[in-house]
Amino acid sequence: MQFLQAVPRFLFFTGKGGVGKTSIACATAVQLAAQGKQVLLVSTDPASNVGQVFGIEIGNRVVAIPAVAGLSALEIDPQAAAQAYRDRIVGPVRGVLPDAVVRGIEEQLSGACTTEIAAFDEFTALLTESELTRPFEHIVFDTAPTGHTIRLLQLPGAWSGFLEAGKGDASCLGPLAGLEKQRTQYKAAVEALADSLRTRLILVARAQQATLREVARTHGELAAIGLSQQYLVINGVLPQQEATSDPLAQAIYQREQQALAHIPEVLAALPRDTLPLKPFNLVGLAALRQLLTTGQVVDATAEAPALPDFAGQSLASLVDTIAADGHGLVMLMGKGGVGKTTLAAAIAVELAQRGLPVHLTTSDPAAHLAETLEGSLANLAVSRIDPHEVTERYRQQVLQTKGAQLDAAGRALLEEDLRSPCTEEIAVFQAFSRIIREAGKKFVVMDTAPTGHTLLLLDATGAYHREVSRQMGDKGLHFTTPMMQLQDPKQTKVLIVTLAETTPVLEAAHLQDDLRRAGIEPWAWLINNCVAVTHTRSPLLQQRARNEIREIDAVATRYTQRYAVVPLQQHEPVGVDRLLQLAQGQNQTQETV
């Protein structure tokens, strides 16, 4: 493996959600530890599953992995980091300032901006020499999905410039408290990221055209902020021998080879490694030790798996039930890479095909709905909540309203206020709120960002709800907040999307728990790209199918009473016609009684 030659101290694994970053990062850490190195494995993903891969509880502290000498792990938990950050700020004033003032500070610190700043604070500490990092020869970062990772890696420079200019504002006074003391740490972090002798970035991708285009964009954006030492790993490529006697395997193989033959030029110039698709779930130490090998362990003599009867509730009939309401909000949530964009587009085009007005939108920084649709359709409007675009629009709106009555000095202060990193949180939340209000008159189908980022958005929604409720008090006024709309099953249907694999199912179950704590009850689960209902003859795919059956049973018996199993498609579901075919019953499904 080229990316494992002359390994520097810091390794970053990044890429679109679901491409295998966590598995490859974990396998790399295990291999380095096996060479006698002291290794720290760190997850900066808000939806981290490193603990699930090793089968132990990790959390927001350095924990030794018992089965691997020399390996320790740490999950930067954004929520735990934010709580510790709040405690550091509020603790000294509790009991000193009036309770009402303390409550106001706590509310100011309850949003997603505080959560991101706190996680960033912990992240940069790991890039500098400290008591925590000194024992480790290598620090391996399993980063969040692409959009969030770019944002996180841009923060050291952004915050350093922000502090250097001495800017600050009332809206983020609480979150920014104490950052001035970290100036030296942030400068050291920026230097470490830009030093090719200390830092290597590994872009992880699948052999898919859309994923490779996304990775090419990531390459350019990260190179622009100084991360020039980049390698490429193409993960999960179907071996040629599997394509000889099975139409599905042959179609997948040809599709992947076509994507690799037309790989973007900027990626073709990078050092590249290719990892074959494995027949097993990448959970546990034995699986991790096999991941970075090119050989396969497939039992070609095993009988095809005995499939349960999945005939019953279909994706099409789920859409029938949704369509019967005439309007409403349909939100697809889940781990990155499970196919939320494709299924959201399929549901939206089917509703539009029935003559119903539909607004299909996404809050995923890395989503590209236009590439999935490859065309237009009557009754269907498409949009994306672009953080940069909505933030600039929000800035201009505030300057034209609040700024119109200010003198030159006051307007200059307001412009500084609007350049604060917390402004984006407000702007994205307002855009999210505007779109979901449309669901009273039409269907709004939302393809959300990967789990952790979506929960941060819901956190902002909850903070807004609490603030409105507090201000209304006993005035007796009627009001409806976005959180109230999300909690109302008559207005909102949340569909949790997963794959029939151990880690995605566990991740989906954790998401369901988080939603329920927020008073939001998921309506259905969609198990996507399922091999078990395709009747494949490929030995490798059959072995994967046997593993899937266990996970489908877990979904049906433990987590939900309404679900659909969507088969892996022979042809990539891109374009309106294929999306309609996907939504109109080419998948076998079942609903438990």
Solvent accessible surface area in square Angstrom, and as a share of the most:
residue,aa,sasa,rsa
1,M,67,0.30
2,Q,77,0.34
3,F,0,0.00
4,L,25,0.13
5,Q,113,0.50
6,A,98,0.76
7,V,28,0.16
8,P,15,0.09
9,R,55,0.20
10,F,4,0.02
11,L,0,0.00
12,F,0,0.00
13,F,0,0.00
14,T,0,0.00
15,G,0,0.00
16,K,55,0.23
17,G,7,0.06
18,G,35,0.34
19,V,4,0.03
20,G,19,0.19
21,K,12,0.05
22,T,21,0.12
23,S,15,0.10
24,I,0,0.00
25,A,0,0.00
26,C,0,0.00
27,A,3,0.02
28,T,0,0.00
29,A,0,0.00
30,V,6,0.03
31,Q,68,0.30
32,L,3,0.01
33,A,6,0.05
34,A,86,0.66
35,Q,105,0.47
36,G,61,0.59
37,K,63,0.27
38,Q,84,0.37
39,V,0,0.00
40,L,0,0.00
41,L,0,0.00
42,V,0,0.00
43,S,0,0.00
44,T,9,0.05
45,D,18,0.09
46,P,30,0.19
47,A,16,0.12
48,S,30,0.19
49,N,6,0.03
50,V,2,0.01
51,G,10,0.10
52,Q,37,0.17
53,V,4,0.02
54,F,25,0.10
55,G,63,0.61
56,I,53,0.27
57,E,143,0.64
58,I,2,0.01
59,G,20,0.20
60,N,50,0.26
61,R,128,0.47
62,V,55,0.32
63,V,28,0.16
64,A,69,0.54
65,I,8,0.04
66,P,113,0.71
67,A,69,0.54
68,V,9,0.05
69,A,92,0.72
70,G,23,0.22
71,L,3,0.01
72,S,16,0.10
73,A,0,0.00
74,L,12,0.06
75,E,26,0.12
76,I,4,0.02
77,D,56,0.29
78,P,12,0.08
79,Q,86,0.38
80,A,40,0.31
81,A,3,0.02
82,A,0,0.00
83,Q,87,0.39
84,A,46,0.36
85,Y,7,0.03
86,R,43,0.16
87,D,74,0.38
88,R,140,0.51
89,I,36,0.18
90,V,2,0.01
91,G,39,0.37
92,P,97,0.61
93,V,40,0.23
94,R,131,0.48
95,G,74,0.71
96,V,116,0.67
97,L,67,0.33
98,P,85,0.54
99,D,100,0.52
100,A,65,0.50
101,V,68,0.39
102,V,7,0.04
103,R,146,0.53
104,G,38,0.37
105,I,39,0.20
106,E,58,0.26
107,E,47,0.21
108,Q,71,0.32
109,L,0,0.00
110,S,19,0.13
111,G,10,0.09
112,A,14,0.11
113,C,14,0.09
114,T,0,0.00
115,T,2,0.01
116,E,18,0.08
117,I,3,0.02
118,A,2,0.02
119,A,15,0.11
120,F,0,0.00
121,D,14,0.07
122,E,54,0.24
123,F,2,0.01
124,T,0,0.00
125,A,31,0.24
126,L,2,0.01
127,L,4,0.02
128,T,21,0.12
129,E,104,0.47
130,S,36,0.23
131,E,142,0.64
132,L,78,0.39
133,T,0,0.00
134,R,124,0.45
135,P,83,0.52
136,F,22,0.09
137,E,82,0.37
138,H,13,0.06
139,I,0,0.00
140,V,0,0.00
141,F,0,0.00
142,D,1,0.01
143,T,1,0.01
144,A,0,0.00
145,P,16,0.10
146,T,2,0.01
147,G,15,0.14
148,H,18,0.08
149,T,1,0.00
150,I,19,0.10
151,R,64,0.23
152,L,6,0.03
153,L,4,0.02
154,Q,74,0.33
155,L,13,0.07
156,P,1,0.01
157,G,41,0.40
158,A,54,0.42
159,W,2,0.01
160,S,31,0.20
161,G,42,0.40
162,F,13,0.06
163,L,15,0.07
164,E,129,0.58
165,A,59,0.46
166,G,65,0.62
167,K,50,0.21
168,G,40,0.39
169,D,14,0.07
170,A,78,0.61
171,S,53,0.34
172,C,0,0.00
173,L,120,0.60
174,G,6,0.06
175,P,4,0.02
176,L,21,0.11
177,A,37,0.29
178,G,45,0.43
179,L,1,0.01
180,E,96,0.43
181,K,178,0.75
182,Q,47,0.21
183,R,84,0.31
184,T,112,0.65
185,Q,38,0.17
186,Y,1,0.00
187,K,129,0.55
188,A,33,0.26
189,A,0,0.00
190,V,52,0.30
191,E,89,0.40
192,A,0,0.00
193,L,9,0.05
194,A,55,0.42
195,D,43,0.22
196,S,48,0.31
197,L,155,0.77
198,R,94,0.34
199,T,4,0.02
200,R,10,0.04
201,L,1,0.01
202,I,0,0.00
203,L,0,0.00
204,V,0,0.00
205,A,0,0.00
206,R,59,0.22
207,A,2,0.01
208,Q,80,0.36
209,Q,82,0.37
210,A,38,0.30
211,T,5,0.03
212,L,2,0.01
213,R,91,0.33
214,E,9,0.04
215,V,1,0.00
216,A,18,0.14
217,R,91,0.33
218,T,1,0.00
219,H,33,0.15
220,G,37,0.36
221,E,78,0.35
222,L,0,0.00
223,A,42,0.33
224,A,88,0.68
225,I,60,0.30
226,G,29,0.28
227,L,5,0.02
228,S,83,0.53
229,Q,58,0.26
230,Q,7,0.03
231,Y,31,0.12
232,L,0,0.00
233,V,0,0.00
234,I,0,0.00
235,N,10,0.05
236,G,6,0.06
237,V,13,0.07
238,L,2,0.01
239,P,19,0.12
240,Q,119,0.53
241,Q,115,0.51
242,E,14,0.06
243,A,10,0.08
244,T,115,0.67
245,S,68,0.44
246,D,7,0.04
247,P,69,0.43
248,L,16,0.08
249,A,0,0.00
250,Q,85,0.38
251,A,15,0.12
252,I,17,0.09
253,Y,42,0.16
254,Q,105,0.47
255,R,67,0.24
256,E,20,0.09
257,Q,66,0.29
258,Q,96,0.43
259,A,2,0.01
260,L,29,0.14
261,A,78,0.61
262,H,121,0.54
263,I,22,0.11
264,P,34,0.21
265,E,156,0.70
266,V,72,0.41
267,L,0,0.00
268,A,56,0.44
269,A,87,0.68
270,L,26,0.13
271,P,49,0.31
272,R,80,0.29
273,D,15,0.08
274,T,61,0.35
275,L,0,0.00
276,P,19,0.12
277,L,23,0.11
278,K,8,0.03
279,P,0,0.00
280,F,39,0.16
281,N,29,0.15
282,L,39,0.20
283,V,52,0.30
284,G,24,0.23
285,L,35,0.18
286,A,72,0.56
287,A,11,0.09
288,L,2,0.01
289,R,139,0.51
290,Q,65,0.29
291,L,1,0.01
292,L,17,0.09
293,T,64,0.37
294,T,100,0.58
295,G,49,0.47
296,Q,50,0.22
297,V,101,0.58
298,V,41,0.24
299,D,75,0.39
300,A,75,0.58
301,T,124,0.72
302,A,36,0.28
303,E,152,0.68
304,A,64,0.50
305,P,23,0.15
306,A,98,0.76
307,L,54,0.27
308,P,61,0.39
309,D,109,0.56
310,F,10,0.04
311,A,73,0.57
312,G,58,0.56
313,Q,37,0.17
314,S,24,0.15
315,L,1,0.00
316,A,22,0.17
317,S,35,0.22
318,L,3,0.01
319,V,0,0.00
320,D,69,0.36
321,T,63,0.36
322,I,2,0.01
323,A,15,0.12
324,A,88,0.69
325,D,71,0.37
326,G,31,0.30
327,H,76,0.34
328,G,8,0.07
329,L,2,0.01
330,V,2,0.01
331,M,2,0.01
332,L,0,0.00
333,M,1,0.01
334,G,0,0.00
335,K,41,0.17
336,G,5,0.05
337,G,36,0.35
338,V,1,0.01
339,G,20,0.19
340,K,10,0.04
341,T,27,0.16
342,T,29,0.17
343,L,0,0.00
344,A,0,0.00
345,A,0,0.00
346,A,0,0.00
347,I,1,0.00
348,A,0,0.00
349,V,0,0.00
350,E,10,0.04
351,L,0,0.00
352,A,1,0.01
353,Q,98,0.44
354,R,97,0.36
355,G,48,0.46
356,L,38,0.19
357,P,60,0.38
358,V,3,0.02
359,H,18,0.08
360,L,0,0.00
361,T,0,0.00
362,T,0,0.00
363,S,13,0.08
364,D,13,0.06
365,P,40,0.25
366,A,8,0.06
367,A,1,0.01
368,H,55,0.25
369,L,8,0.04
370,A,78,0.60
371,E,48,0.21
372,T,17,0.10
373,L,5,0.02
374,E,124,0.56
375,G,50,0.48
376,S,105,0.68
377,L,40,0.20
378,A,77,0.60
379,N,75,0.38
380,L,26,0.13
381,A,53,0.41
382,V,67,0.39
383,S,40,0.26
384,R,95,0.35
385,I,5,0.03
386,D,29,0.15
387,P,26,0.16
388,H,141,0.63
389,E,95,0.43
390,V,9,0.05
391,T,6,0.03
392,E,79,0.36
393,R,119,0.43
394,Y,35,0.13
395,R,64,0.23
396,Q,79,0.35
397,Q,96,0.43
398,V,15,0.08
399,L,19,0.10
400,Q,127,0.57
401,T,84,0.49
402,K,141,0.60
403,G,2,0.02
404,A,63,0.49
405,Q,160,0.71
406,L,78,0.39
407,D,102,0.53
408,A,88,0.68
409,A,70,0.54
410,G,18,0.17
411,R,89,0.32
412,A,52,0.40
413,L,123,0.61
414,L,22,0.11
415,E,61,0.27
416,E,59,0.26
417,D,36,0.19
418,L,10,0.05
419,R,118,0.43
420,S,1,0.01
421,P,33,0.21
422,C,5,0.03
423,T,4,0.02
424,E,29,0.13
425,E,43,0.19
426,I,59,0.30
427,A,2,0.02
428,V,25,0.14
429,F,20,0.08
430,Q,64,0.29
431,A,5,0.04
432,F,0,0.00
433,S,8,0.05
434,R,100,0.36
435,I,19,0.10
436,I,1,0.00
437,R,155,0.57
438,E,60,0.27
439,A,4,0.03
440,G,50,0.48
441,K,182,0.77
442,K,60,0.26
443,F,2,0.01
444,V,0,0.00
445,V,0,0.00
446,M,0,0.00
447,D,0,0.00
448,T,1,0.00
449,A,1,0.01
450,P,18,0.11
451,T,4,0.02
452,G,5,0.05
453,H,47,0.21
454,T,4,0.02
455,L,40,0.20
456,L,12,0.06
457,L,23,0.12
458,L,10,0.05
459,D,38,0.20
460,A,8,0.06
461,T,0,0.00
462,G,9,0.08
463,A,13,0.10
464,Y,96,0.36
465,H,45,0.20
466,R,109,0.40
467,E,41,0.19
468,V,22,0.13
469,S,41,0.26
470,R,152,0.55
471,Q,108,0.48
472,M,52,0.23
473,G,50,0.48
474,D,153,0.79
475,K,140,0.59
476,G,76,0.73
477,L,102,0.51
478,H,171,0.76
479,F,55,0.23
480,T,80,0.46
481,T,5,0.03
482,P,13,0.08
483,M,12,0.05
484,M,66,0.30
485,Q,16,0.07
486,L,5,0.02
487,Q,69,0.31
488,D,42,0.22
489,P,101,0.63
490,K,175,0.74
491,Q,70,0.31
492,T,7,0.04
493,K,24,0.10
494,V,2,0.01
495,L,2,0.01
496,I,0,0.00
497,V,1,0.00
498,T,0,0.00
499,L,32,0.16
500,A,3,0.02
501,E,48,0.22
502,T,32,0.19
503,T,18,0.11
504,P,11,0.07
505,V,3,0.02
506,L,62,0.31
507,E,9,0.04
508,A,3,0.02
509,A,10,0.08
510,H,92,0.41
511,L,1,0.00
512,Q,7,0.03
513,D,63,0.33
514,D,43,0.22
515,L,0,0.00
516,R,111,0.40
517,R,181,0.66
518,A,34,0.27
519,G,43,0.41
520,I,3,0.01
521,E,105,0.47
522,P,13,0.08
523,W,42,0.15
524,A,0,0.00
525,W,1,0.00
526,L,0,0.00
527,I,0,0.00
528,N,8,0.04
529,N,63,0.32
530,C,0,0.00
531,V,7,0.04
532,A,1,0.01
533,V,6,0.03
534,T,34,0.20
535,H,128,0.57
536,T,10,0.06
537,R,145,0.53
538,S,1,0.00
539,P,41,0.25
540,L,0,0.00
541,L,4,0.02
542,Q,23,0.10
543,Q,41,0.18
544,R,44,0.16
545,A,2,0.02
546,R,73,0.27
547,N,32,0.16
548,E,12,0.05
549,I,36,0.18
550,R,139,0.51
551,E,14,0.06
552,I,3,0.01
553,D,81,0.42
554,A,10,0.08
555,V,1,0.00
556,A,15,0.12
557,T,98,0.57
558,R,174,0.63
559,Y,43,0.16
560,T,22,0.13
561,Q,130,0.58
562,R,74,0.27
563,Y,2,0.01
564,A,0,0.00
565,V,0,0.00
566,V,1,0.00
567,P,12,0.08
568,L,35,0.18
569,Q,31,0.14
570,Q,80,0.36
571,H,102,0.45
572,E,50,0.23
573,P,26,0.17
574,V,43,0.25
575,G,11,0.10
576,V,22,0.13
577,D,104,0.54
578,R,102,0.37
579,L,0,0.00
580,L,20,0.10
581,Q,86,0.38
582,L,4,0.02
583,A,0,0.00
584,Q,98,0.44
585,G,39,0.38
586,Q,105,0.47
587,N,7,0.03
588,Q,78,0.35
589,T,2,0.01
590,Q,54,0.24
591,E,59,0.27
592,T,35,0.20
593,V,182,1.05
